[in-house]
Amino acid sequence: MTQDELKQLVAQAAVAHVVEGAWLGVGTGSTVNLFIDALAASGKRIRGAVSSSEASTARLRGHGIEVVDAASVDRLPVYVDGADEIDGRGHMIKGGGAALTREKIVADLADRFVCIADESKLVDVLGRFPLPVEVIPMAAPQVARRFAALGGQASLRLGVLTDNGHPILDVRGLRIADPLAMETEVNQWPGVVTVGIFARHRAKLALLGMPQGVRTLDF
Ligand SMILES: O=C[C@H](O)[C@H](O)[C@H](O)COP(=O)(O)O
């Protein structure tokens, strides 16, 4: 099976975890795009969606699904999103599509993070995928120096600004053995808007696409 077919498999499987008649948090990326399409095709009705990016908002609205601001809801029962890496405890690296800040904001509203990904995203230790960090521009060099002190090489993602208008640093060479500790530390650095480690907001459920079918990990 191709990677796209594996994504399609989990996108379809995730529809069963959507709570009918309730608000739904929707992430960003190629896997989520397939999920949005599968949800629309399923005929399952939700009250509306809170979206983590302009791209997902446009896709949802294209299917006639109502999208409201995060400010309009108190809680979401479920948030569905992809990941760039996920470990065996549900910790993730996210932000390969530059949507990490809004993703973390919407995930923070949710009771249950359902991660959908093909099996290539499952790793023992996070860090092979370059860690995305959204930063205030003037702080980029000093944030990069702090990562260098931890053994990471940070480079600006060229030609990319987030939906919030900020640049992204991609940090290579990290081995993130303690995701919660690193997320907590990097969050303290002046000029960091969001670090793409999702440990506080880890997945509660992962649906991983494999040639044999969907592997479910309950954390
Ligand atoms: O900023 C992007 C998000 O964190 C995505 O969820 C992540 O990059 C995975 O995307 P994809 O489903 O395209 O692999």
The ligand as a MOL file (V3000), in Angstrom:
LIG
                    3D

  0  0  0     0  0            999 V3000
M  V30 BEGIN CTAB
M  V30 COUNTS 14 13 0 0 0
M  V30 BEGIN ATOM
M  V30 1 O 1.6630 21.7460 10.9090 0
M  V30 2 C 1.2470 20.6780 10.5020 0
M  V30 3 C 0.7350 19.6030 11.3370 0
M  V30 4 O 1.3580 19.4830 12.5730 0
M  V30 5 C 0.4830 18.2640 10.6810 0
M  V30 6 O -0.4230 17.6080 11.5020 0
M  V30 7 C 1.6920 17.3840 10.5150 0
M  V30 8 O 2.6870 18.0900 9.8100 0
M  V30 9 C 1.3480 16.0790 9.7850 0
M  V30 10 O 0.9360 16.3540 8.4890 0
M  V30 11 P 0.6600 15.2280 7.3990 0
M  V30 12 O -0.6450 14.6100 7.7510 0
M  V30 13 O 0.6100 15.9820 6.0960 0
M  V30 14 O 1.7890 14.2640 7.4640 0
M  V30 END ATOM
M  V30 BEGIN BOND
M  V30 1 2 1 2
M  V30 2 1 2 3
M  V30 3 1 3 4
M  V30 4 1 3 5
M  V30 5 1 5 6
M  V30 6 1 5 7
M  V30 7 1 7 8
M  V30 8 1 7 9
M  V30 9 1 9 10
M  V30 10 1 10 11
M  V30 11 2 11 12
M  V30 12 1 11 13
M  V30 13 1 11 14
M  V30 END BOND
M  V30 END CTAB
M  END
